[in-house]
């Protein structure tokens, strides 16, 4: 599920470009980040969707091999 929030208009100028947290190899998940959008506002939050297949471009596409590999990965 996507969680993306728009910053208040009064705070949009604090973000001039992408801002990402420092990666943590022990927890390789997408964390909160800030993005400056074309409309001159800022968004806050992860905007990734968990994919059930490496090449799954449709919303219900799933690949059992990819799912097992993802579930077996210790960082997941």
mmCIF file of the N, C-alpha and C atoms, coordinates in Angstrom:
data_MODEL
# 
_entry.id   MODEL 
# 
loop_
_atom_site.group_PDB 
_atom_site.id 
_atom_site.type_symbol 
_atom_site.label_atom_id 
_atom_site.label_alt_id 
_atom_site.label_comp_id 
_atom_site.label_asym_id 
_atom_site.label_entity_id 
_atom_site.label_seq_id 
_atom_site.pdbx_PDB_ins_code 
_atom_site.Cartn_x 
_atom_site.Cartn_y 
_atom_site.Cartn_z 
_atom_site.occupancy 
_atom_site.B_iso_or_equiv 
_atom_site.pdbx_formal_charge 
_atom_site.auth_seq_id 
_atom_site.auth_comp_id 
_atom_site.auth_asym_id 
_atom_site.auth_atom_id 
_atom_site.pdbx_PDB_model_num 
ATOM 1   N N  . UNK A 1 1  ? 0.841  -1.172  0.000   1.00 0.00 ? 1  UNK A N  1 
ATOM 2   C CA . UNK A 1 1  ? 0.000  0.000   0.000   1.00 0.00 ? 1  UNK A CA 1 
ATOM 3   C C  . UNK A 1 1  ? 0.891  1.242   0.000   1.00 0.00 ? 1  UNK A C  1 
ATOM 4   N N  . UNK A 1 2  ? 0.480  2.227   -0.684  1.00 0.00 ? 2  UNK A N  1 
ATOM 5   C CA . UNK A 1 2  ? 1.242  3.460   -0.794  1.00 0.00 ? 2  UNK A CA 1 
ATOM 6   C C  . UNK A 1 2  ? 0.853  4.421   0.315   1.00 0.00 ? 2  UNK A C  1 
ATOM 7   N N  . UNK A 1 3  ? 1.845  5.011   0.940   1.00 0.00 ? 3  UNK A N  1 
ATOM 8   C CA . UNK A 1 3  ? 1.599  6.046   1.947   1.00 0.00 ? 3  UNK A CA 1 
ATOM 9   C C  . UNK A 1 3  ? 2.378  7.276   1.526   1.00 0.00 ? 3  UNK A C  1 
ATOM 10  N N  . UNK A 1 4  ? 1.689  8.264   1.036   1.00 0.00 ? 4  UNK A N  1 
ATOM 11  C CA . UNK A 1 4  ? 2.333  9.467   0.541   1.00 0.00 ? 4  UNK A CA 1 
ATOM 12  C C  . UNK A 1 4  ? 1.531  10.666  1.021   1.00 0.00 ? 4  UNK A C  1 
ATOM 13  N N  . UNK A 1 5  ? 2.196  11.601  1.633   1.00 0.00 ? 5  UNK A N  1 
ATOM 14  C CA . UNK A 1 5  ? 1.542  12.774  2.187   1.00 0.00 ? 5  UNK A CA 1 
ATOM 15  C C  . UNK A 1 5  ? 2.105  14.041  1.549   1.00 0.00 ? 5  UNK A C  1 
ATOM 16  N N  . UNK A 1 6  ? 1.275  15.032  1.406   1.00 0.00 ? 6  UNK A N  1 
ATOM 17  C CA . UNK A 1 6  ? 1.679  16.308  0.846   1.00 0.00 ? 6  UNK A CA 1 
ATOM 18  C C  . UNK A 1 6  ? 1.952  17.266  2.002   1.00 0.00 ? 6  UNK A C  1 
ATOM 19  N N  . UNK A 1 7  ? 3.090  17.943  1.947   1.00 0.00 ? 7  UNK A N  1 
ATOM 20  C CA . UNK A 1 7  ? 3.430  18.886  3.006   1.00 0.00 ? 7  UNK A CA 1 
ATOM 21  C C  . UNK A 1 7  ? 2.550  20.131  2.894   1.00 0.00 ? 7  UNK A C  1 
ATOM 22  N N  . UNK A 1 8  ? 2.370  20.854  4.003   1.00 0.00 ? 8  UNK A N  1 
ATOM 23  C CA . UNK A 1 8  ? 1.615  22.107  3.926   1.00 0.00 ? 8  UNK A CA 1 
ATOM 24  C C  . UNK A 1 8  ? 2.329  23.093  2.998   1.00 0.00 ? 8  UNK A C  1 
ATOM 25  N N  . UNK A 1 9  ? 1.569  23.941  2.344   1.00 0.00 ? 9  UNK A N  1 
ATOM 26  C CA . UNK A 1 9  ? 2.135  24.907  1.396   1.00 0.00 ? 9  UNK A CA 1 
ATOM 27  C C  . UNK A 1 9  ? 3.184  25.794  2.055   1.00 0.00 ? 9  UNK A C  1 
ATOM 28  N N  . UNK A 1 10 ? 3.033  26.081  3.330   1.00 0.00 ? 10 UNK A N  1 
ATOM 29  C CA . UNK A 1 10 ? 3.993  26.942  4.027   1.00 0.00 ? 10 UNK A CA 1 
ATOM 30  C C  . UNK A 1 10 ? 5.337  26.264  4.237   1.00 0.00 ? 10 UNK A C  1 
ATOM 31  N N  . UNK A 1 11 ? 5.403  24.944  4.110   1.00 0.00 ? 11 UNK A N  1 
ATOM 32  C CA . UNK A 1 11 ? 6.648  24.196  4.342   1.00 0.00 ? 11 UNK A CA 1 
ATOM 33  C C  . UNK A 1 11 ? 7.263  23.641  3.066   1.00 0.00 ? 11 UNK A C  1 
ATOM 34  N N  . UNK A 1 12 ? 6.635  23.827  1.935   1.00 0.00 ? 12 UNK A N  1 
ATOM 35  C CA . UNK A 1 12 ? 7.127  23.239  0.681   1.00 0.00 ? 12 UNK A CA 1 
ATOM 36  C C  . UNK A 1 12 ? 8.490  23.763  0.259   1.00 0.00 ? 12 UNK A C  1 
ATOM 37  N N  . UNK A 1 13 ? 8.840  24.978  0.634   1.00 0.00 ? 13 UNK A N  1 
ATOM 38  C CA . UNK A 1 13 ? 10.118 25.555  0.217   1.00 0.00 ? 13 UNK A CA 1 
ATOM 39  C C  . UNK A 1 13 ? 11.329 24.970  0.939   1.00 0.00 ? 13 UNK A C  1 
ATOM 40  N N  . UNK A 1 14 ? 11.123 24.177  1.988   1.00 0.00 ? 14 UNK A N  1 
ATOM 41  C CA . UNK A 1 14 ? 12.274 23.607  2.700   1.00 0.00 ? 14 UNK A CA 1 
ATOM 42  C C  . UNK A 1 14 ? 12.904 22.452  1.928   1.00 0.00 ? 14 UNK A C  1 
ATOM 43  N N  . UNK A 1 15 ? 12.190 21.895  0.953   1.00 0.00 ? 15 UNK A N  1 
ATOM 44  C CA . UNK A 1 15 ? 12.695 20.782  0.154   1.00 0.00 ? 15 UNK A CA 1 
ATOM 45  C C  . UNK A 1 15 ? 13.054 21.311  -1.231  1.00 0.00 ? 15 UNK A C  1 
ATOM 46  N N  . UNK A 1 16 ? 14.342 21.268  -1.563  1.00 0.00 ? 16 UNK A N  1 
ATOM 47  C CA . UNK A 1 16 ? 14.806 21.750  -2.875  1.00 0.00 ? 16 UNK A CA 1 
ATOM 48  C C  . UNK A 1 16 ? 15.059 20.606  -3.854  1.00 0.00 ? 16 UNK A C  1 
ATOM 49  N N  . UNK A 1 17 ? 15.265 19.372  -3.342  1.00 0.00 ? 17 UNK A N  1 
ATOM 50  C CA . UNK A 1 17 ? 15.518 18.207  -4.178  1.00 0.00 ? 17 UNK A CA 1 
ATOM 51  C C  . UNK A 1 17 ? 15.200 16.968  -3.351  1.00 0.00 ? 17 UNK A C  1 
ATOM 52  N N  . UNK A 1 18 ? 15.452 15.792  -3.891  1.00 0.00 ? 18 UNK A N  1 
ATOM 53  C CA . UNK A 1 18 ? 15.162 14.545  -3.175  1.00 0.00 ? 18 UNK A CA 1 
ATOM 54  C C  . UNK A 1 18 ? 15.962 14.462  -1.880  1.00 0.00 ? 18 UNK A C  1 
ATOM 55  N N  . UNK A 1 19 ? 15.334 13.991  -0.815  1.00 0.00 ? 19 UNK A N  1 
ATOM 56  C CA . UNK A 1 19 ? 16.001 13.795  0.463   1.00 0.00 ? 19 UNK A CA 1 
ATOM 57  C C  . UNK A 1 19 ? 15.683 12.374  0.923   1.00 0.00 ? 19 UNK A C  1 
ATOM 58  N N  . UNK A 1 20 ? 16.721 11.535  1.001   1.00 0.00 ? 20 UNK A N  1 
ATOM 59  C CA . UNK A 1 20 ? 16.566 10.150  1.426   1.00 0.00 ? 20 UNK A CA 1 
ATOM 60  C C  . UNK A 1 20 ? 17.336 9.911   2.717   1.00 0.00 ? 20 UNK A C  1 
ATOM 61  N N  . UNK A 1 21 ? 16.859 8.996   3.571   1.00 0.00 ? 21 UNK A N  1 
ATOM 62  C CA . UNK A 1 21 ? 17.618 8.658   4.775   1.00 0.00 ? 21 UNK A CA 1 
ATOM 63  C C  . UNK A 1 21 ? 18.854 7.832   4.413   1.00 0.00 ? 21 UNK A C  1 
ATOM 64  N N  . UNK A 1 22 ? 19.815 7.804   5.303   1.00 0.00 ? 22 UNK A N  1 
ATOM 65  C CA . UNK A 1 22 ? 21.011 6.985   5.096   1.00 0.00 ? 22 UNK A CA 1 
ATOM 66  C C  . UNK A 1 22 ? 20.595 5.516   5.128   1.00 0.00 ? 22 UNK A C  1 
ATOM 67  N N  . UNK A 1 23 ? 21.012 4.713   4.138   1.00 0.00 ? 23 UNK A N  1 
ATOM 68  C CA . UNK A 1 23 ? 20.622 3.301   4.108   1.00 0.00 ? 23 UNK A CA 1 
ATOM 69  C C  . UNK A 1 23 ? 21.170 2.525   5.297   1.00 0.00 ? 23 UNK A C  1 
ATOM 70  N N  . UNK A 1 24 ? 20.407 1.564   5.745   1.00 0.00 ? 24 UNK A N  1 
ATOM 71  C CA . UNK A 1 24 ? 20.817 0.668   6.823   1.00 0.00 ? 24 UNK A CA 1 
ATOM 72  C C  . UNK A 1 24 ? 20.801 -0.753  6.272   1.00 0.00 ? 24 UNK A C  1 
ATOM 73  N N  . UNK A 1 25 ? 21.968 -1.398  6.073   1.00 0.00 ? 25 UNK A N  1 
ATOM 74  C CA . UNK A 1 25 ? 22.010 -2.741  5.491   1.00 0.00 ? 25 UNK A CA 1 
ATOM 75  C C  . UNK A 1 25 ? 21.217 -3.770  6.295   1.00 0.00 ? 25 UNK A C  1 
ATOM 76  N N  . UNK A 1 26 ? 21.047 -3.542  7.584   1.00 0.00 ? 26 UNK A N  1 
ATOM 77  C CA . UNK A 1 26 ? 20.291 -4.483  8.408   1.00 0.00 ? 26 UNK A CA 1 
ATOM 78  C C  . UNK A 1 26 ? 18.788 -4.367  8.148   1.00 0.00 ? 26 UNK A C  1 
ATOM 79  N N  . UNK A 1 27 ? 18.355 -3.262  7.586   1.00 0.00 ? 27 UNK A N  1 
ATOM 80  C CA . UNK A 1 27 ? 16.932 -3.039  7.327   1.00 0.00 ? 27 UNK A CA 1 
ATOM 81  C C  . UNK A 1 27 ? 16.779 -2.354  5.967   1.00 0.00 ? 27 UNK A C  1 
ATOM 82  N N  . UNK A 1 28 ? 16.892 -3.135  4.874   1.00 0.00 ? 28 UNK A N  1 
ATOM 83  C CA . UNK A 1 28 ? 16.905 -2.526  3.539   1.00 0.00 ? 28 UNK A CA 1 
ATOM 84  C C  . UNK A 1 28 ? 15.517 -2.203  2.982   1.00 0.00 ? 28 UNK A C  1 
ATOM 85  N N  . UNK A 1 29 ? 14.670 -1.636  3.791   1.00 0.00 ? 29 UNK A N  1 
ATOM 86  C CA . UNK A 1 29 ? 13.336 -1.263  3.329   1.00 0.00 ? 29 UNK A CA 1 
ATOM 87  C C  . UNK A 1 29 ? 13.299 0.226   3.011   1.00 0.00 ? 29 UNK A C  1 
ATOM 88  N N  . UNK A 1 30 ? 12.336 0.605   2.211   1.00 0.00 ? 30 UNK A N  1 
ATOM 89  C CA . UNK A 1 30 ? 12.165 2.011   1.880   1.00 0.00 ? 30 UNK A CA 1 
ATOM 90  C C  . UNK A 1 30 ? 11.636 2.742   3.098   1.00 0.00 ? 30 UNK A C  1 
ATOM 91  N N  . UNK A 1 31 ? 12.318 3.801   3.483   1.00 0.00 ? 31 UNK A N  1 
ATOM 92  C CA . UNK A 1 31 ? 11.878 4.579   4.644   1.00 0.00 ? 31 UNK A CA 1 
ATOM 93  C C  . UNK A 1 31 ? 11.382 5.941   4.176   1.00 0.00 ? 31 UNK A C  1 
ATOM 94  N N  . UNK A 1 32 ? 11.012 6.764   5.118   1.00 0.00 ? 32 UNK A N  1 
ATOM 95  C CA . UNK A 1 32 ? 10.444 8.066   4.796   1.00 0.00 ? 32 UNK A CA 1 
ATOM 96  C C  . UNK A 1 32 ? 11.454 8.925   4.037   1.00 0.00 ? 32 UNK A C  1 
ATOM 97  N N  . UNK A 1 33 ? 11.007 9.550   2.986   1.00 0.00 ? 33 UNK A N  1 
ATOM 98  C CA . UNK A 1 33 ? 11.840 10.460  2.213   1.00 0.00 ? 33 UNK A CA 1 
ATOM 99  C C  . UNK A 1 33 ? 10.993 11.640  1.755   1.00 0.00 ? 33 UNK A C  1 
ATOM 100 N N  . UNK A 1 34 ? 11.664 12.695  1.331   1.00 0.00 ? 34 UNK A N  1 
ATOM 101 C CA . UNK A 1 34 ? 11.005 13.914  0.884   1.00 0.00 ? 34 UNK A CA 1 
ATOM 102 C C  . UNK A 1 34 ? 11.291 14.135  -0.595  1.00 0.00 ? 34 UNK A C  1 
ATOM 103 N N  . UNK A 1 35 ? 10.289 14.602  -1.324  1.00 0.00 ? 35 UNK A N  1 
ATOM 104 C CA . UNK A 1 35 ? 10.465 14.853  -2.748  1.00 0.00 ? 35 UNK A CA 1 
ATOM 105 C C  . UNK A 1 35 ? 9.853  16.197  -3.116  1.00 0.00 ? 35 UNK A C  1 
ATOM 106 N N  . UNK A 1 36 ? 10.547 16.934  -3.924  1.00 0.00 ? 36 UNK A N  1 
ATOM 107 C CA . UNK A 1 36 ? 10.017 18.181  -4.486  1.00 0.00 ? 36 UNK A CA 1 
ATOM 108 C C  . UNK A 1 36 ? 9.329  17.813  -5.796  1.00 0.00 ? 36 UNK A C  1 
ATOM 109 N N  . UNK A 1 37 ? 8.085  18.180  -5.948  1.00 0.00 ? 37 UNK A N  1 
ATOM 110 C CA . UNK A 1 37 ? 7.311  17.802  -7.127  1.00 0.00 ? 37 UNK A CA 1 
ATOM 111 C C  . UNK A 1 37 ? 7.287  18.936  -8.154  1.00 0.00 ? 37 UNK A C  1 
ATOM 112 N N  . UNK A 1 38 ? 6.857  18.622  -9.343  1.00 0.00 ? 38 UNK A N  1 
ATOM 113 C CA . UNK A 1 38 ? 6.800  19.597  -10.427 1.00 0.00 ? 38 UNK A CA 1 
ATOM 114 C C  . UNK A 1 38 ? 5.882  20.769  -10.084 1.00 0.00 ? 38 UNK A C  1 
ATOM 115 N N  . UNK A 1 39 ? 4.844  20.532  -9.291  1.00 0.00 ? 39 UNK A N  1 
ATOM 116 C CA . UNK A 1 39 ? 3.916  21.586  -8.918  1.00 0.00 ? 39 UNK A CA 1 
ATOM 117 C C  . UNK A 1 39 ? 4.430  22.479  -7.802  1.00 0.00 ? 39 UNK A C  1 
ATOM 118 N N  . UNK A 1 40 ? 5.713  22.372  -7.486  1.00 0.00 ? 40 UNK A N  1 
ATOM 119 C CA . UNK A 1 40 ? 6.405  23.179  -6.466  1.00 0.00 ? 40 UNK A CA 1 
ATOM 120 C C  . UNK A 1 40 ? 5.930  22.888  -5.044  1.00 0.00 ? 40 UNK A C  1 
ATOM 121 N N  . UNK A 1 41 ? 5.394  21.707  -4.814  1.00 0.00 ? 41 UNK A N  1 
ATOM 122 C CA . UNK A 1 41 ? 5.044  21.286  -3.466  1.00 0.00 ? 41 UNK A CA 1 
ATOM 123 C C  . UNK A 1 41 ? 5.903  20.087  -3.103  1.00 0.00 ? 41 UNK A C  1 
ATOM 124 N N  . UNK A 1 42 ? 5.941  19.751  -1.844  1.00 0.00 ? 42 UNK A N  1 
ATOM 125 C CA . UNK A 1 42 ? 6.759  18.631  -1.380  1.00 0.00 ? 42 UNK A CA 1 
ATOM 126 C C  . UNK A 1 42 ? 5.862  17.486  -0.931  1.00 0.00 ? 42 UNK A C  1 
ATOM 127 N N  . UNK A 1 43 ? 6.328  16.263  -1.179  1.00 0.00 ? 43 UNK A N  1 
ATOM 128 C CA . UNK A 1 43 ? 5.627  15.092  -0.661  1.00 0.00 ? 43 UNK A CA 1 
ATOM 129 C C  . UNK A 1 43 ? 6.528  14.406  0.349   1.00 0.00 ? 43 UNK A C  1 
ATOM 130 N N  . UNK A 1 44 ? 5.908  13.737  1.297   1.00 0.00 ? 44 UNK A N  1 
ATOM 131 C CA . UNK A 1 44 ? 6.616  13.065  2.382   1.00 0.00 ? 44 UNK A CA 1 
ATOM 132 C C  . UNK A 1 44 ? 6.111  11.637  2.466   1.00 0.00 ? 44 UNK A C  1 
ATOM 133 N N  . UNK A 1 45 ? 7.033  10.682  2.520   1.00 0.00 ? 45 UNK A N  1 
ATOM 134 C CA . UNK A 1 45 ? 6.627  9.310   2.770   1.00 0.00 ? 45 UNK A CA 1 
ATOM 135 C C  . UNK A 1 45 ? 7.141  8.330   1.742   1.00 0.00 ? 45 UNK A C  1 
ATOM 136 N N  . UNK A 1 46 ? 7.041  7.057   2.051   1.00 0.00 ? 46 UNK A N  1 
ATOM 137 C CA . UNK A 1 46 ? 7.382  6.045   1.051   1.00 0.00 ? 46 UNK A CA 1 
ATOM 138 C C  . UNK A 1 46 ? 6.294  6.025   -0.004  1.00 0.00 ? 46 UNK A C  1 
ATOM 139 N N  . UNK A 1 47 ? 6.691  5.903   -1.245  1.00 0.00 ? 47 UNK A N  1 
ATOM 140 C CA . UNK A 1 47 ? 5.711  5.840   -2.316  1.00 0.00 ? 47 UNK A CA 1 
ATOM 141 C C  . UNK A 1 47 ? 5.930  4.586   -3.152  1.00 0.00 ? 47 UNK A C  1 
ATOM 142 N N  . UNK A 1 48 ? 6.355  3.523   -2.496  1.00 0.00 ? 48 UNK A N  1 
ATOM 143 C CA . UNK A 1 48 ? 6.607  2.265   -3.187  1.00 0.00 ? 48 UNK A CA 1 
ATOM 144 C C  . UNK A 1 48 ? 5.460  1.296   -2.925  1.00 0.00 ? 48 UNK A C  1 
ATOM 145 N N  . UNK A 1 49 ? 5.262  0.405   -3.859  1.00 0.00 ? 49 UNK A N  1 
ATOM 146 C CA . UNK A 1 49 ? 4.250  -0.625  -3.721  1.00 0.00 ? 49 UNK A CA 1 
ATOM 147 C C  . UNK A 1 49 ? 4.974  -1.966  -3.789  1.00 0.00 ? 49 UNK A C  1 
ATOM 148 N N  . UNK A 1 50 ? 4.653  -2.867  -2.887  1.00 0.00 ? 50 UNK A N  1 
ATOM 149 C CA . UNK A 1 50 ? 5.270  -4.189  -2.875  1.00 0.00 ? 50 UNK A CA 1 
ATOM 150 C C  . UNK A 1 50 ? 4.886  -4.934  -4.146  1.00 0.00 ? 50 UNK A C  1 
ATOM 151 N N  . UNK A 1 51 ? 5.885  -5.364  -4.905  1.00 0.00 ? 51 UNK A N  1 
ATOM 152 C CA . UNK A 1 51 ? 5.638  -6.100  -6.138  1.00 0.00 ? 51 UNK A CA 1 
ATOM 153 C C  . UNK A 1 51 ? 5.664  -7.592  -5.847  1.00 0.00 ? 51 UNK A C  1 
ATOM 154 N N  . UNK A 1 52 ? 4.758  -8.319  -6.438  1.00 0.00 ? 52 UNK A N  1 
ATOM 155 C CA . UNK A 1 52 ? 4.681  -9.765  -6.230  1.00 0.00 ? 52 UNK A CA 1 
ATOM 156 C C  . UNK A 1 52 ? 5.387  -10.543 -7.334  1.00 0.00 ? 52 UNK A C  1 
ATOM 157 N N  . UNK A 1 53 ? 6.030  -9.805  -8.247  1.00 0.00 ? 53 UNK A N  1 
ATOM 158 C CA . UNK A 1 53 ? 6.806  -10.414 -9.325  1.00 0.00 ? 53 UNK A CA 1 
ATOM 159 C C  . UNK A 1 53 ? 7.810  -9.378  -9.821  1.00 0.00 ? 53 UNK A C  1 
ATOM 160 N N  . UNK A 1 54 ? 8.984  -9.836  -10.240 1.00 0.00 ? 54 UNK A N  1 
ATOM 161 C CA . UNK A 1 54 ? 10.011 -8.913  -10.725 1.00 0.00 ? 54 UNK A CA 1 
ATOM 162 C C  . UNK A 1 54 ? 9.551  -8.152  -11.955 1.00 0.00 ? 54 UNK A C  1 
ATOM 163 N N  . UNK A 1 55 ? 8.850  -8.822  -12.842 1.00 0.00 ? 55 UNK A N  1 
ATOM 164 C CA . UNK A 1 55 ? 8.362  -8.196  -14.076 1.00 0.00 ? 55 UNK A CA 1 
ATOM 165 C C  . UNK A 1 55 ? 6.843  -8.098  -14.042 1.00 0.00 ? 55 UNK A C  1 
ATOM 166 N N  . UNK A 1 56 ? 6.271  -7.923  -12.855 1.00 0.00 ? 56 UNK A N  1 
ATOM 167 C CA . UNK A 1 56 ? 4.820  -7.876  -12.714 1.00 0.00 ? 56 UNK A CA 1 
ATOM 168 C C  . UNK A 1 56 ? 4.292  -6.464  -12.871 1.00 0.00 ? 56 UNK A C  1 
ATOM 169 N N  . UNK A 1 57 ? 3.915  -6.109  -14.061 1.00 0.00 ? 57 UNK A N  1 
ATOM 170 C CA . UNK A 1 57 ? 3.461  -4.749  -14.333 1.00 0.00 ? 57 UNK A CA 1 
ATOM 171 C C  . UNK A 1 57 ? 1.950  -4.584  -14.147 1.00 0.00 ? 57 UNK A C  1 
ATOM 172 N N  . UNK A 1 58 ? 1.236  -5.683  -14.092 1.00 0.00 ? 58 UNK A N  1 
ATOM 173 C CA . UNK A 1 58 ? -0.201 -5.611  -13.814 1.00 0.00 ? 58 UNK A CA 1 
ATOM 174 C C  . UNK A 1 58 ? -0.416 -5.696  -12.314 1.00 0.00 ? 58 UNK A C  1 
ATOM 175 N N  . UNK A 1 59 ? -1.517 -5.202  -11.822 1.00 0.00 ? 59 UNK A N  1 
ATOM 176 C CA . UNK A 1 59 ? -1.755 -5.144  -10.380 1.00 0.00 ? 59 UNK A CA 1 
ATOM 177 C C  . UNK A 1 59 ? -1.858 -6.524  -9.741  1.00 0.00 ? 59 UNK A C  1 
ATOM 178 N N  . UNK A 1 60 ? -2.287 -7.526  -10.469 1.00 0.00 ? 60 UNK A N  1 
ATOM 179 C CA . UNK A 1 60 ? -2.443 -8.870  -9.882  1.00 0.00 ? 60 UNK A CA 1 
ATOM 180 C C  . UNK A 1 60 ? -1.372 -9.850  -10.337 1.00 0.00 ? 60 UNK A C  1 
ATOM 181 N N  . UNK A 1 61 ? -0.341 -9.374  -10.980 1.00 0.00 ? 61 UNK A N  1 
ATOM 182 C CA . UNK A 1 61 ? 0.723  -10.255 -11.457 1.00 0.00 ? 61 UNK A CA 1 
ATOM 183 C C  . UNK A 1 61 ? 1.523  -10.786 -10.274 1.00 0.00 ? 61 UNK A C  1 
ATOM 184 N N  . UNK A 1 62 ? 1.758  -12.086 -10.253 1.00 0.00 ? 62 UNK A N  1 
ATOM 185 C CA . UNK A 1 62 ? 2.533  -12.703 -9.179  1.00 0.00 ? 62 UNK A CA 1 
ATOM 186 C C  . UNK A 1 62 ? 3.383  -13.819 -9.763  1.00 0.00 ? 62 UNK A C  1 
ATOM 187 N N  . UNK A 1 63 ? 4.532  -14.062 -9.139  1.00 0.00 ? 63 UNK A N  1 
ATOM 188 C CA . UNK A 1 63 ? 5.439  -15.117 -9.558  1.00 0.00 ? 63 UNK A CA 1 
ATOM 189 C C  . UNK A 1 63 ? 5.860  -15.851 -8.292  1.00 0.00 ? 63 UNK A C  1 
ATOM 190 N N  . UNK A 1 64 ? 5.551  -17.141 -8.209  1.00 0.00 ? 64 UNK A N  1 
ATOM 191 C CA . UNK A 1 64 ? 5.812  -17.923 -7.004  1.00 0.00 ? 64 UNK A CA 1 
ATOM 192 C C  . UNK A 1 64 ? 7.300  -17.937 -6.645  1.00 0.00 ? 64 UNK A C  1 
ATOM 193 N N  . UNK A 1 65 ? 8.166  -18.092 -7.636  1.00 0.00 ? 65 UNK A N  1 
ATOM 194 C CA . UNK A 1 65 ? 9.612  -18.104 -7.376  1.00 0.00 ? 65 UNK A CA 1 
ATOM 195 C C  . UNK A 1 65 ? 10.070 -16.779 -6.760  1.00 0.00 ? 65 UNK A C  1 
ATOM 196 N N  . UNK A 1 66 ? 9.586  -15.658 -7.293  1.00 0.00 ? 66 UNK A N  1 
ATOM 197 C CA . UNK A 1 66 ? 9.948  -14.347 -6.753  1.00 0.00 ? 66 UNK A CA 1 
ATOM 198 C C  . UNK A 1 66 ? 9.391  -14.156 -5.340  1.00 0.00 ? 66 UNK A C  1 
ATOM 199 N N  . UNK A 1 67 ? 8.170  -14.621 -5.097  1.00 0.00 ? 67 UNK A N  1 
ATOM 200 C CA . UNK A 1 67 ? 7.567  -14.510 -3.767  1.00 0.00 ? 67 UNK A CA 1 
ATOM 201 C C  . UNK A 1 67 ? 8.342  -15.300 -2.721  1.00 0.00 ? 67 UNK A C  1 
ATOM 202 N N  . UNK A 1 68 ? 8.758  -16.515 -3.073  1.00 0.00 ? 68 UNK A N  1 
ATOM 203 C CA . UNK A 1 68 ? 9.531  -17.352 -2.144  1.00 0.00 ? 68 UNK A CA 1 
ATOM 204 C C  . UNK A 1 68 ? 10.873 -16.702 -1.869  1.00 0.00 ? 68 UNK A C  1 
ATOM 205 N N  . UNK A 1 69 ? 11.522 -16.193 -2.899  1.00 0.00 ? 69 UNK A N  1 
ATOM 206 C CA . UNK A 1 69 ? 12.811 -15.518 -2.713  1.00 0.00 ? 69 UNK A CA 1 
ATOM 207 C C  . UNK A 1 69 ? 12.695 -14.298 -1.817  1.00 0.00 ? 69 UNK A C  1 
ATOM 208 N N  . UNK A 1 70 ? 11.629 -13.532 -1.985  1.00 0.00 ? 70 UNK A N  1 
ATOM 209 C CA . UNK A 1 70 ? 11.408 -12.350 -1.169  1.00 0.00 ? 70 UNK A CA 1 
ATOM 210 C C  . UNK A 1 70 ? 11.137 -12.738 0.287   1.00 0.00 ? 70 UNK A C  1 
ATOM 211 N N  . UNK A 1 71 ? 10.307 -13.753 0.491   1.00 0.00 ? 71 UNK A N  1 
ATOM 212 C CA . UNK A 1 71 ? 9.968  -14.186 1.859   1.00 0.00 ? 71 UNK A CA 1 
ATOM 213 C C  . UNK A 1 71 ? 11.190 -14.773 2.566   1.00 0.00 ? 71 UNK A C  1 
ATOM 214 N N  . UNK A 1 72 ? 12.102 -15.394 1.807   1.00 0.00 ? 72 UNK A N  1 
ATOM 215 C CA . UNK A 1 72 ? 13.290 -15.999 2.409   1.00 0.00 ? 72 UNK A CA 1 
ATOM 216 C C  . UNK A 1 72 ? 14.381 -14.988 2.719   1.00 0.00 ? 72 UNK A C  1 
ATOM 217 N N  . UNK A 1 73 ? 14.294 -13.796 2.133   1.00 0.00 ? 73 UNK A N  1 
ATOM 218 C CA . UNK A 1 73 ? 15.319 -12.776 2.349   1.00 0.00 ? 73 UNK A CA 1 
ATOM 219 C C  . UNK A 1 73 ? 15.240 -12.249 3.784   1.00 0.00 ? 73 UNK A C  1 
ATOM 220 N N  . UNK A 1 74 ? 16.342 -12.316 4.541   1.00 0.00 ? 74 UNK A N  1 
ATOM 221 C CA . UNK A 1 74 ? 16.311 -11.904 5.951   1.00 0.00 ? 74 UNK A CA 1 
ATOM 222 C C  . UNK A 1 74 ? 15.917 -10.445 6.175   1.00 0.00 ? 74 UNK A C  1 
ATOM 223 N N  . UNK A 1 75 ? 16.177 -9.573  5.206   1.00 0.00 ? 75 UNK A N  1 
ATOM 224 C CA . UNK A 1 75 ? 15.827 -8.173  5.367   1.00 0.00 ? 75 UNK A CA 1 
ATOM 225 C C  . UNK A 1 75 ? 14.357 -7.874  5.181   1.00 0.00 ? 75 UNK A C  1 
ATOM 226 N N  . UNK A 1 76 ? 13.612 -8.848  4.680   1.00 0.00 ? 76 UNK A N  1 
ATOM 227 C CA . UNK A 1 76 ? 12.194 -8.618  4.446   1.00 0.00 ? 76 UNK A CA 1 
ATOM 228 C C  . UNK A 1 76 ? 11.455 -8.764  5.743   1.00 0.00 ? 76 UNK A C  1 
# 
